Amino acid sequence: MRKILFIATAFQFFAGVLLGQVNTDKYKLNISQATEPIVIDGELTESTWSTADKADNFITLFPQDSLPATSQTVVMMTYDNANLYIAGICYVDSKKRHVVQSLKRDFGFSRNDNVSIYLGTFNDFTNGFTFGVTPLGIQREGLVTNGQNVSTDWDNKWFSEVIDYGDRWEFEMKIPFKTIRYNEKADEWNIIFLRKDVKNNEESTWAPVPQGYRPSSFAFAGQAVFDKKLKKAGPNVAVIPFVSAASSKNFEEGTATENDAQVGFDAKIGLSSSLNLDLTVNPDFSQVEVDRQVTNLSRFEIFFPERRQFFLENKDLFDQQGFGESRPFFSRRIGIGSDTAGNAQQIPILYGARLSGNIGRDWRVGILNMQTKGSDVGRLTGVDELDNTYKLLPQNYSVGVIRRRIFGRSNIGITAVNRQAVGFDEDENISSTTAYNRVVGIDYNLLSDDSKWEGDFFYYRSFDEDQKDDAYASGMFLGYNTRNVRLRGKVGAVGEGYNAETGFVQRKDIIQLETFNDYNFYPENSRIVRHGPGMDFRYYTNSDFEKTDMRYGIDYSVTYLNTSNFSVRYSSDYVKLRSEFDPTRQLPDSLEFQKLQIGEEFEWSGFSIRYESDARKKFSYEVRYNDGGFYNGNRRNIRGEVNYRFQPFGLVTLSVDYNDLYNFPEPFADTNFWLIGPRFDITFTDKLFLTTFVQYNEQADNMNLNARFQWRFKPVSDLFVVYAENYFPQDFGVKSRALVLKMTYWLNI
């Protein structure tokens, strides 16, 4: 591993010396302190705006790059002691109606007319914040990590107003310095101004971005140059108390109605302008949207993303290490378990604390500690069963991360994860977990200054009472990007003894080799914007280098000028089973011995075709068809999604996933699974939202209804009403029912 890190570091040093940043010298926006109070009303009448330096002459990056934008944009910035102000004019070269899906906050960037600003507040071209508005004044904020990845799960307090004049729309933003984290010793930030004009199918930026790269990449950022160093944000303490009441009943078990009331709070304490302490006491996540159900026909656990607000800020510090299928830390292991029937169960969290942020320009730190309650009928996901016991002791979780930026945009870091059972007595031997489980490791993230090269190199080792020699996970990933070519390759290994109980590990005792490659053509003066072939290859062995899995595929994709796209794919698979498996997931327990057996080998091939329609239209759809072999039979899969936008008040979506398993020999009966999910996103105003969806999952023999009403009565202060039911699909008999009311209030101290 030391050799790997040396090679990667040497390469990054060479690349960083040669390349430099792309747009920083030419695209600089000078920012002066405001000479008068700025009123956020959408009217750019203050004299400060007329004299401010302007970012204009936007350049397209889609459908073609390097051309003057048809719909031009002008952006200006200023500040005072407490706030950053951003204003702009978005000209409209069209009489078409704005395309805005709804009035809901955190809109999707690609489906809505908007202007978005990306702030690299540490001038490291790697991490930052984004704020955006639509012509209807709807807000969107998020975090930018690893140079270009955007997460809109982050939520915080800021203000904006928009006025639409027909031939243009003008906006003003006020972002309190207490809302963001920044380096108070620096007078320059990385800055990206990005305009999405959906109705005219155009994306444009102030500092140019070539096709083939993400417009959110700080590699192509310009520079915001302040006239002097910013002051500290001052005392920065926010307390967010909540109160909730819930009533639920389990009809399937015939238990009495349970009523519950909870009180707790979150707190955000700015220790400095770049370092934040988050606290939570008795957190309640009842308002978090439930996971979308899936039909699982694989041999492995399905990954579901984290949605709980406490875990989201700076989450890249904690849960982005390693590969996606072998992460040392996965926050959903905390506070989520299973009951004796294997159903998801909430494990109450008593408290949590998280210190995260930057120390100067080059260092990032993250420390997390959480304490959960115990349960007499609970188990932890990701933990092997111990003597079939279900007594779950209280657990304490700790995570520590420190990262150092080196050679431009790359960084190296050390991560330590610990799960500790509180009150563990090894003589009793009744706990469903061991006394502890720990993981420690190092990783190096490579990101060249011009975003052409990216990589990940890591080594992690687990420690527990049953320590094994092969308790490790390691890997190397390297990617190369240009306007036309995208090359990806990775090699990884997970030992059989690797035990990351607070992580996400799909399988152990593997060595993997994978590569993903694409080539793109950009024809001029054509209805086609981009087209080209792709190829992928995966090869897995066990630690003795015996082949267990292989897949290769070729595809061709086409993106049209009207935003629709089409692709076709052929793939071939090989599997040698390492555990018993029923590919139809239909065999009863009495026939369990007749599952496909360990050591059996299977080969099959298949093809797929996919089409997505013009996303600008009120009615749009996507459909995918797959057919081919599947272990000792065949599988036909049809997936589709239909959307209707009744602008601007909402979106209706119907998702369908149909799996037909056929030509299976006895005792594997042919079968099929439907997964149907209508969803209604209704936005009465920009503060009143109703989201309702129904999911029918034939594989799980379940139908569920989830309705969530949200009233944002003040910035980052909400009232939620959540109603949920689960049914038997055959007769619509109720399995369970729950009603939750929750109110949160953001209080600055």
N, C-alpha and C positions, 0 to 999 in steps of 0.2 A: 504493500500500500504506500510506503514511503517513496518508492520509485514512481508510482503512478502520480502522486502529488508533485513530485519533483518535475516530471515531464510536463504535467499540466501547467504548473507555475512557470516553467521556462517558456512554454508556448505562449501563455498569456502575456508574459513580459515582452516577448518579441512582437506579438500582435499589437499590444498597447503602445509600444514605442513607435511603430510604423503608422498606425492608423489615425490616432487622435479623434476628437469628436467631429461630427460632420458639419453642423450648422452654427456652432457657437460663435464663430468669428464674424459671420455675415449678418446673422439675425439676432440683434440686440434691441431690447425695448427698455428705454430709460424711464424710471419710475420716480417721481418727485412727490414729496409730502403734500397733502391737500392744503390749500390756502383758505378753505372755508368748510363749513359742515356739509357733508354729502347726504342728501335726503334720498332714500331708496324709494322712488316712485315711478321709475321707468322713463322719466323725462330727463334728458341730458342737458339740463339748463344751467348747471353750475359752471362757472368760468374755468374751474379746474379741468373739466373735460375738454374745453376748447383749446387749452394750451398744452394738454398732455401729449406725450409722444404716442404715436399710433402704429399699431401693427395692421398692415393692410396689404393689398396686392396678393391675395391668397392664390395658391397654386393647387391644381387638382391632383389627386392621387387615384381617383376612380371616376369614370370608367377608364380614363387614360391619365398618365402622370405628366407633370412638367408643363401643363397648359394653364393659362389664366382661367380662374374660376368664372363660370357663367354667372353664378350668384355670389357677388363679392361680399366681403365681411370686413369690418373695421373694429378693432378692440383696443381699449385703453385701460390703464391701471393707475391707481394712486393708493395712498394709505394715510392713516393718522396713528395716534398712539395706541389705539385699541383694535383697529380693524383694517383689513385689506379690502379695497374696493375695485371692482372690475365692471366695466361698461362696454357696450358695443352696439353696432348697427349691422343688422343682417338684411342686405338688400335682396329683393325677390324679383328675379327676371322671369316672371310667369304669372298668369292669372289663374293658375290652378289652385285649388284649395290646399291648405297645409295638410300634410299627412301626420296625424297624431292619433295613436291608438286609443288613448283614454286620458283621464285626468289623474291617473294613479302615479304616485311618487315612484322614483327609481325606474323610470321607463327604460325599455330596451333601446340601445343606441341605434341599431341598424334599422329599426322599424318606425322611427319617429324623426320628423324634422327637429333639429336641435343644434345648439352650439355648446361645445364642451371645452373646459379649460383644465389642463393638467399641470400641477405645480410640483416640481421637484425641489422641495424646500430644504434639502440638505446638499444640493448641488453635486449629488453623487451619480446622477444619470441612472438611478436604479429604483428608488422608492419615492412615493409621493402620494398626492391626493388629486381627485378629480371632482369638478363641480360643473353641472350642466343645466340648461333650461330649454324648454320648447317654446314655440311661438305663443302657446296658451299659458305660459308661466309655470309649467310643471317642473319640479326640481328633481335632480338626480345627483347623488354624491357617492363617492367610492374611494377605495384605496388602490394604489398602483404598486405592484410588487414585482421583483425580479426583472425590472427594466421595462415591462410592458403589460403584464397581466393585471386586469381590472376586476375588482370585486365590489359590487354595489350593496353588499350586505351591511357594510358599515353605515351608521346613522349618527348624525350630529346636528348641532344648531348653526344655521346660517340663514340669510334672508335674501330675497330677490323680488323684482317686479319686472313685468314685460308689458309693453304697449305695441299693438299691431296697427300700423298705419296703411296697410294694403300693399304699397310698393316696397315696404320695409318693415321690420320689427326691431324695436330697440329694447335693450335690457340693462339692468343694473343689479349687481350682486354686492352684498356686504358679508364678508367672512371674518368673524372675530378671530384674532390671533390665538385666543384660548381654544378655539375649535381644532386648530391644526398644530402639528409639531414642526419645529424648524430650528435651524442652527442660528442662534442669535449673534454669533461672531462673524457671520458671512453677510455680504451685501449683494450676492448674486444667487438666483434660483434658476433651475431649468424650467422652461415654459413651453407648453404646446397649446396652440389654439386650433381647434378642429371644428369644422362645420359639416353637418350632414343635411343635405337637401334631398330628401327622399323623393319628393314629387318630380324633381328633375333628374333623379338618379345620379347625384353628384356628391362626392366627398372632396373637401379641400382643406388645406392647412396653410398657416402662415409660413412656417419653415418647411420646405418641401420634403416629402417622403416618397421614395420610389415604390412602384407596385411590387408586390411580393413581401412587403413588410407591414407590420401592424402600425396604424397611425398613432397608437398610444405609446410607441416605443420612444423612450427618452434618448435613445441613441441619435435621434434626428431633432431633438429639442433645440429651440433657441434659448437665449438667455434674458432673464429679467434682471436689470441692473438698478438697484436702489441707490438713491442719492446719498444715503448714509446707512450705517449698520442699524438694524432694527433693535428696538428695546425689548426687554423681557415683557411677557404678557401680563405680569402682575399676578396677584393671588388668583388661583384657578382651581376652584373646588365646586363640583356639582354633585348634588345628592338626588337620586331618582327613586323615591319611595314608591311602593306599590301596595295595593290591597286587592285581594281576589276572593271570590266565593264560588264554590263548585258543588254541583249535585250530580251524582252518577248512580247507575244501577246496572248490575250484571244479571240479565234475565236468563242467560244460559246456565249459570250456576244457581239461580234462584235466591241470591242473597238480598238482604234488605238494602234500601236506598242509602247511600252514603253522602253525607253533607260535610263540607269542609270549608274552612276559611283560613286564609293565609295573609300574613303581613311580612314584608321584607323590604330590602332596599339595595340599590346599587350606588356606588359612589365613584366619581372620577376626580382624582387629585393630581394636578399638574405640579410635579416636583421641580420641573424646569420647563423651559420652552420646548424641550425635545424628549422629556422623559415623563411617563405617566404611570400612576398607580391606580389600578382598578380594584374595587372591593365589591363583594356581593355577600349578603347575609340572607339565608333562607330563600334562595332564588326560585322563581316560579316561571316556567317556560310554557305555560298552558296556551298562550296566544300564538306560539310558533306553528307555522303551517306544517301539517303532517306530511310524511314522505309519500311520494308518488309510488303506487304499487307497480310491481314488475312481474312478468312471468320468468321465473328462473329455471332454465333448462341446462344450466352449466353445473360443473362439479364443485364450484367454489362460492364463497360468500360474496354477496353483492355489496359494493361500496355505495353508501349514501352520504351526501355532503352534510357538513355541520351547518345548522341554521340558528343556533342559539346565540343571541346578541353578545353575551359576555365573552365568548370565545373568539369573536370575529376580528377585533382590532389587532393588527400585527400578527395575525394567525400564521402568516408565512414564516415567522420566526420559529414557531413551535411545530407545525405539522406538515412542512413541505420537504423535509429531509428524506433522502433515499428515493427509491422508485415508488410509483403509485401502488404497486402490489406488495410492497415490503417496507412500509413506513414504521419507524421506531415509536412514533407517537400519533395517536388518533383521538381527538378530543371527545368523540362520541362514545368512547369507552367509559367516560366519566358520567355517572348519573343515569346511565341506561343499561339495563340488564334484561333478564328473562325470568319468567316464573316457572313453576313445575311443568306446565304444559308447553313450554318453549315460546310463549307469547312475550312480546316486548313489554317490559315493566320499567316504570320510572323508579330509580333509586334516589330518594331525597338527598339533596345537597345541603349541608349545614352552612357552609361558608366557603368563600373562595377569595384569593388575592392574586393579582397579576401585576408585576412591574415590567414595563416594556418601553422600548424606544431607543433613541440614539444618545451616545455620549460623544460629543464632537461630531466630526464629519465621517470618521472612519470606523467607529465602533457601534454595534447594536447589541443590546442585551435583552433577555427575556427570562423572568422567573415567575413560575406559577405554582400555587399550592391550593388544593381543594380537599375538603373533608366531607365524606358522605355518611349517611346513616347505615345501619345494618338492616337485615331482613331475614325472617324465619323461612321464607319460601322464595328465595331469590338466588340467582347466579349471575356472574359477570360474563358478558360476551367476550370472546377472545381468550377465555381461560379454559384449559382442559378440565374435564370433570374429575373430581376427587372423591372416590368411594360413594358416588351417587348421593352426596349430601347436599342439602339446600339451605344450610344455615350460613348466611352471608354476614360476616363481621363488618363493622364500620371500616371504611378504607380511607387512607390518606394518599393523595397523589401529589407528586412534586416533579416539576420539569424545570431545568435550567439550560439556557442557551446563551452563548456568547459568540459574536461574529465580528470578523475584522475585514474591512474592505482593503483589497490589495490590487495593484496594477489596474487602475481605472475603475471598471464596473464589476470586477470579480470579487469574491469574498471567500473566506475560509472560516469554519466554525466548529465548535464542540457542543454536543448535546448530551444531557444526562436525564434519564427518566426513572422515576421510582414509584412503585405501588407498595404500600405497606398496610397490612391488616392490623387494625388496632385491637389490642387485647387478645392477641393470638396465644394460645396455649398448646404447644405441640403434644402434650400428654393427653389432651382431650380428643384430638383427631376427629373433630366433627365439623370443622370449617370447610366450606366449599372452595376455599382458596388456600394457597400456601401462605407462609408468613410474609413473603416479599417477592418482588420481581423487579429487576433493574436492567436498564439498557444504557450503554455509554458508547459514544462514537464520534467520529470526525468526518466532515464532508467539505468538499471544495466545489464551489459553483463558479463556472467560467462563463463570462459574458464579455465579448470583445467590444471595443468602443464603437464600432460601426454596425454592431448587431449581426455580423456575418457568422461569427462563431459562438456557440454556446455549449456548455458541458456540465456534467455532474460526476463527481468522483467521491465515493464514500466507503467507510468501513464502520460497522456497528457490532457490538458484542453484548450478549445478554448474560445476566447473573441471577441465579436463584439457588434454592437449597439442593436441587438435583442438577448440579453443574455438569455440563458435558463439554467435550473438547471442541465439537463442531457447532458451538453456540454463536454463530456469526452471520452477518449479512453484508455483502460488499457489492460494488458495482461501478461501472464506468459508462457514461453516456457522452456522445459527442455529436453535435449537429452543425451543419454548414448551410447558410442561406445566401442566395443571391436573388436578383429579380426573376430569373428563370428556373433556378435549380434549388431544390430543398433535399438535403441528404441527412439521414438520421441513422445512428447505430449505437447499440448498447450491449454490454456484456454484464451479467450479474450472477451472483451465487448466494444461496441461502442454505445454511447448514441444517441438518435434521434436528440439532439441539438448540437452534435459535428460538427463543421464547420471549417475544415482545408482547406481553399480555395487554399493555396499554397502547399498543400499536395496531397496525393493520397488515397482516401477513396472510396472503391467500394460500400459499403452499410452501412447504419446506423441502429440504434435500433436493435442490434443483440447481442446475447451471443453465443459464439462458443466453441465447444469442439472438438479437433482433435487429432488423434494419428496415427503414421506411424511406422511400425515395420518390420524388416527384419532379417532373419537368413541365414548365408552363410556356405556352406561346401566347403572344399578345398581338393579334392581328389589328391593323389599322383600318378605319373606315368600314367596319363590319358590324353585323348584328351580334357577333360573338366578341365578348370582352376578353375571355381567357379560355384556353383549353389545353389539355395535355395528358400524358400517361402517368401512371403511378405503379409502384411495385413495393411489396412488403414480403418479409421472410422472417419466420420465427422458428427457432430450433431449441428444444429443451432436452436435457439429460439429467440423470441423477448424479450423485457425487462420484459414482464409479464410471461416469461417462457412457452410460447405457441410454440410448435414445428413448424418450418417453412421449414426446410431442413434436410435431412439425407442421407448419402451415406456410404456404406461399400463395400470394395472390397478385393479380394484375388488374388494373382498372383504367378507365378513361373518363375524364370529367370535362364538362363544358359549362361555362357561365355566360349567359346571354346579356345583352345590353339592357333588357327590361327587368333585370334582377333574377329571372328564372334560371334554374340550373338543372343539369341532367348528368347522370353517371351510370356506368355499367361496369360489372366486376365479375371475375372468375377466380375461384379459390380452390385449393386442394388441402385436405387435412389428413394427418396420421396421429393416432393415439394408442398408446400402450397403457392400459389401466393399472393404477397403483393402489386402488381401493375398489370395493364393490360399488356398482353404480347401475341404477335403473334409468335409462335415458328418457322413458316416458313418465317417470315419477308417479306410476299408477299401481305398482305391484303392492298387494296387501302384505301385512306382516307375516302371514302364514306362508307366503311364497318368497320371503326375503332371501332364502338360500339360492333362489334361481335368478338372482341378479347377475348382470355381467360380472365376470370374475376377474380377480387380480391376475395380471399377466396377459389377458386377452388383447389382441391387436386389431385395430380397425383402420380402414382407409376409405375416404369418400371425397367427392368433389361437388361443387355447386356453383350457381351463378346468381347474381342479383342485379336489379335495375332500379334506379331511383329518379324521381322527378319532383322538383319544387317549383310552384308557379310564381307569377309576378307578385312579390310581397307588398307592392304599393297599392294594389287594389283592395277594396273593402272585403271582397271574397277571395281567399287564397287557400291553397292546399298543398300538401306534401304526401307522396305515396312511395312506398318501397316494396318490392316483391323479391323474395328469395326462395330458391328451390334447389334441392340436391340431397345427397346422402346425409345420414346422421347416425353414427355408430352402426348398429346392425339393422337399420331401417332407413327411412327417408323423412325429411322435414320440409314442409312448405310454410312460409311465413309471409304474411301481408300486414304491413304497418302503414297507418295513414293518419293524417291530422287535417282537419278542416277548420278554417277560421273565418269568422265574420265580424267585421269591425263596424259598429254603429257609432261613428265618430261624433263627439269625443267622449261619449258616456260609457263605453265599455267594449268588451271583446267576448265573443262566445266561441269556444273551442270544443271540438269533439275529437278525441283520440281513440284509435282502434288498433289493437294488436292481436292478430289471429295466428295461432300455431296449429298446424295439421301434421300430426305424427302418423305416418302410414307405412305399410309394407313391413311391419315388424313381425318376426316369427313368434309363435307361442313360447312361453306364456306372456309375452309382451303384447298386450292388446293395443290395437290402433286407437288413437284418441286425439282430441283436439282441445285447445284452450282459447277462450275468449278473454280479452282484457279491454274493457270499454270504459272510457272516462270523459263524460261531458263536464265542461268547466265554464263558469260564468264569472267574469270580472266586471263588476258594475261600479262606476265612479259617479256618484250623484253630484259631488263637487270635488274640488281639489283637497278636501278635508274629510269627506265621507266616502268610505269604500265598503263594498260587499263582495266577498269572494266565496263562491259556492261551487263545490265539485262533488260528483258522484263517481265511484269507482266500482265496477263489477269485475272481480277477479275469479275466474272459474277454477284456476289451479288451487287457490286458497279457499275456495268455496265460501266466498265472502263478498258482500256488497256494503260499501260504506258511504255515508253522507257526511260532509264537513262543510259548515257554513261559518264564515268569520266576518263579523261587522267591525269596522274600525272607524273611530271618530278622532281625528287629530285636532283637539280643541286648542292646543298651543304648540309651538315648536317642540318636537320630541316629547310631547305629552299626549297620551292616548287613552281612550276608553275602548276596550275590546269586549265583544260578546261572541262567544264561540259555542256552536252547537254541533254535536257529533253523534252519529248512530251507526251501528253495524247490524246487518241483516243476514239471515239465511236466504240465498237467492231463490230456492225452490218455492217457498211460500211467503217470503218477506217477513218471516218471524223475526222479532227483534232479539239480537244477541246482547247488545249493550247500548246504553244511552247516557250522554253527559251534556251538561250545560255549565258554562264557565263565564263569569263576569270578572273583568280585571281592569284596573285603572292605574296608570303610571303618571308621574308628574316630575318634570325636570325642574330642579330648584337650584339656582346659582347662589352660592354663599360668598 
